[in-house]
Each structure stands twice: as C-alpha cells, then as structure tokens.
Amino acid sequence: MTITGWIQILVYCAITIAIMPVLGGYMTHVFNGERNLLSPVLRPVEAIIYRFAGIDERREQSWLIYTVGMLLFHVGGFLILYALMRLQAGLPFNPAGQGAVAEDLAMNTAMSFITNTNWQNYGGESTLSYLVQMLGLTHQNFLSAATGIVLAVALIRGFARHSVQTVGNFWVDMTRCTLYILLPVCIPYALFLVWQGIPQTLGPYVDATTLEGAKQTIAVGPVASQIAIKMLGTNGGGFFNANAAHPFENPTALSNYVQMISIFAIGAALTNVFGRMVGNQRQGWAVFAVMGVLFLVGTAACYLAEAHGNDLLNALGLTGGNMEGKEVRFGIPGSALFAVITTDASCGAVNAMHDSFTALGGMIPLINIELGEIIVGGVGSGMYGMLLFVIIAMFIAGLMVGRTPEYAGKKIEAKEVKMAMLAVLILPLMYLGWTAVAMVVPSAVASMNNPGPHGFTEVLYAYTSQTGNNGSAFAGLNGNTLFYNITGAIAMGVGRFWMIIPTMAIAGSLAAKKSIPASAGTFPTTGGLFIGLVVGVIVIVGGLTFFPALALGPIVEQLAINAGTLFASN
C-alpha cells in the first residue's frame, strides 16, 4: 500500500461527489420535461422523433403498460441483434471477413447486450464485424443503459407522486434519456478517448512486422465510440477480448481514471435525482451514504489484499504485492479500485484479470455482484435495487417499533414488501442454482481450467456476473459451450427482467398512494441510524445467503494458501 494509492481513491470519491448534484439537477430537469441547457438545440429533434414515431408525449402510462412496452422493445432488440450476428458474413463493414456467429453464441450475446450485461463468450476483434460492433453492440449499449435509467426514474416517481395511476411514458423517457443525457456526454467523451490514443476508424486491420521479423495483424476499428457508452452506461463489453486492459481500449493512466469516473457518474447522480424529485435532497444523500460506506469498505479490503500479495510468494522473497494479471501502467491501486468500481456498478469492464487476484481480493468483486450491485450499481438498476433494500429495511424497522413503516412520505405495506423480496430473492436463485447444476454436469466441469476451490469460484463468478448483469469474467473458464451459452442466457434474462417486473409493480402501487406528512412517530430516514440500518440489512441478507458458497470458494482457498496447499492447473 502507498500514500499515492490512497490519494487516488480519495480523489476519485471527491470527484464523484462533486459531479452528483450537477448531473443530478440536469437529469431531473430532463425527466420532468422542463427546459434545460440543451433544449434550444435538441427540443426540435425530440419533437420530430415523436411525430415520426406517433408518440403523444403528454400521454402517460400505468406501470403495467410502461413495463409491457419495455419488454416488447427488448424482444425487438434481441431479434435484430441476433439476426445481425447470424448474417454478418454477407453484410458490409467486415474488413476481416468474419463469418456468421454460431446459433448458441449469437443467442447468448444478444441476450447479454439487451440486458446491459455484455457478457462475452467470444473475442470481439476475432468474431464480430465493424457493422455488428456499431449497429448491434454499441446501439444496444445506449438502449439498455437508457432502459435502466428510465426504470429507476419510474420508481422514483412512484415515491414522488401521490394518488395517480401513471409513472411516466416509456417511449418519452427513453427518447429524452438517450437524446439529452447519453449522446451529449458520449460525443465529447469519445473524442477525448481518441485524443488519448484509442482508434476510431473503419479502415481494415493493420499488418505489421515485429523487431524479430514476424508478421502481426493489429486489430483496429470504431473503438472509441463504443468505449464511451460502454463506460458511461455501465455496459462493460469490450471491443477487444482483453477489454479495458487492452492499450487500444485504455491506453493511459488518465484514460483509466476518467473511465472509472464515468462508470459511477450517472448511477451516483440518480441518488440526487431521487432527493430532488421527492422534495428532500437529504433523502438522496442518505441513500448515497449507504452506497459510499459499502464502497469504501470493499475498496479498502481489495486494495489491502492485493497490496499484501500471496504469502507463499512473499515467503520466497517475491514481495511488492500481487502484480499478476495487472497492467504496469495502472499498478495495484488503479487495478484494485477499477475492480471494485466495475463490480459495484454492474459495468463488467476489467483492466486486470480478476482470476489472478488473491483469494480475498477476488472475493470482493464477487460479493459486490452478489449483493445485487446496489453500491451505485448499473445506471438505474443500482438505484432501484438499493430502493428495494430500503423498503425491506424500513419494513424491519416498522416491525421493531410496532407501526406501519413509512419512507419518503409513503406507507410501506404488504404488497411492496412482498414485491421487494421477490425481486431480491430471484438473484441468488440464479447465482447458486446454476452453479450447483454446473458442478454436476460433466461437460460443464470439463470447461474448468482450475481444480479445487478456485475452479468453483470461477463458475460461481460466471453465473453471478451474468445474473447480476455485470458481464465481467473471473476467467479460467471456457464459457463458449452449448451448456454455458444457454444457461447463461437464461440467467441474464431472469436477472434483468424478473427483477424489473416486481419493481415496476411497486412503482405503480406507491404512485397510487396518498402522501403522508412526517410526524413525531416517523422513523427518520436522513440520518446515521437509517444509514446503519440499511447497511446492516444488506450485509446480513448477503451474509446469510452467500456465505456457504463463499466458504466453498475464495474463503477455503485462502485458508489453503495459509496452510501452504496449492492446486495444480489442468
């Protein structure tokens, strides 16, 4: 550990906090349909889109119509993306001559990108054409990110409104999110990345001769435009197989830092949007404080583990921390911080290989995803995931004091609690259920490149990452098989949409309720007691649910290392 490393972490936190109220205020104006900084330029474009699509922006929808529209929209996106991959051999902008993607891999990839997971059982530069990368993946990066944001806003409206049956208009919210928020940020962001050294070209791959005289093909393409939305929208899918560890995706320490800031930007700002919309910004700061406490604990634990390194290697005099699988241009602090951020935020981009982290250092990203990626979380999904835990925490507080729980002026009743529990419990069903199945299917076990607890962790991480719509891989597992492609696609779809439906039901139920003014008996939800309660509920739920699985993987692996036991790779 170094002072410089801790300064990097603290400066990152300060920049994130500074961005929150600025971006949060702007987003609130956008989703309230109010005039904003870009209205003079973009309002005419917005009106044309509505006219062309036949959308009445003044007509709002109930939670059910809003949700059905979202689901149908994603069915269309899935079919289009699947078709592009299957037909890419005959489509233009394919200078490397990439062939059709196999049926099961195309299905897995299409589900991956419409769910904001961006799980990749393939190498981007060796599998997909420029057209599919742009029209398919980059396009879906915008739409899946916008979907998460507008669903969070719909739930926030449920708390902010009273005695109404509507939560907004899905098509209007999607248009405004993409037009006013994502595109205006991504255009200058992509230009910044080009300046840093990331390619943005439709030219063919470049052939080069190495110093030894060998021939090498260097993959290039329209990279910067995809990286911008991949980070801002917490998508995470890389243009290249090595993702953000590749010098053409993340060439400098500055690009690495800016990418980390962009991953948290919108997710953190949505806490400010929540506070503004419910009429009390302290509510938003309290939710952010819950996220902040969990983030700092995870960051400190991961950094400490990686800086300490492996005791078996330390005993041989190989000290200096665990640099295995890390880029020297980022070092241990930049790699550990990136790993925590990307798994807190459902991003999935990686600048170091999590498989090569120490047992305890690699356990932190795994736990971050298992908790539902509510520590800032994916754009939108982190916010509504956190609010689900808030509902559960307030229900527990109500039981302790013997009164109906309230939050943000709304009574939390049986329906909201049942829906919140349904949404929260569907995730471990996929994490643990599919891992258990994979452990007894011979073909799935054969895909593991490491034996013992580390191999188990690789499989557990794969299903956790896919269900949690993160998309990062622990590596060491051959996921491009029929079994993993199909089961992974199911996990991604269930993890995304089966959580959204009960969440939207809560939004509709809350919007229909009357707003209740605070009284002397109202539990305060802006102070330290509330923050501690929510943190405690999250930790206890996570501990009870996932400790047995963690004990079989990273915990027992660390104990084995302490005992001097090693497991040979296959």
Salt bridges, closest charged atoms under 4 A:
GLU34 OE1 - HIS29 ND1 2.55
GLU46 OE1 - ARG43 NH1 3.06
GLU46 OE2 - ARG176 NE 2.75
ASP56 OD1 - ARG58 NE 3.42
GLU57 OE2 - ARG43 NH2 2.65
GLU57 OE1 - ARG176 NH2 2.97
GLU60 OE1 - ARG161 NH1 2.62
GLU103 OE2 - ARG86 NH2 3.57
ASP173 OD2 - ARG157 NH1 2.80
GLU249 OE1 - LYS230 NZ 2.46
GLU306 OE1 - LYS326 NZ 2.72
ASP311 OD1 - HIS308 NE2 2.62
GLU327 OE1 - ARG329 NH1 2.54
ASP355 OD1 - HIS454 NE2 2.54
GLU406 OE2 - ARG403 NH2 3.21
GLU406 OE2 - LYS411 NZ 3.64
GLU413 OE1 - LYS513 NZ 2.95
GLU416 OE1 - LYS513 NZ 2.93
GLU458 OE2 - HIS454 NE2 3.77
GLU557 OE2 - HIS454 ND1 2.99
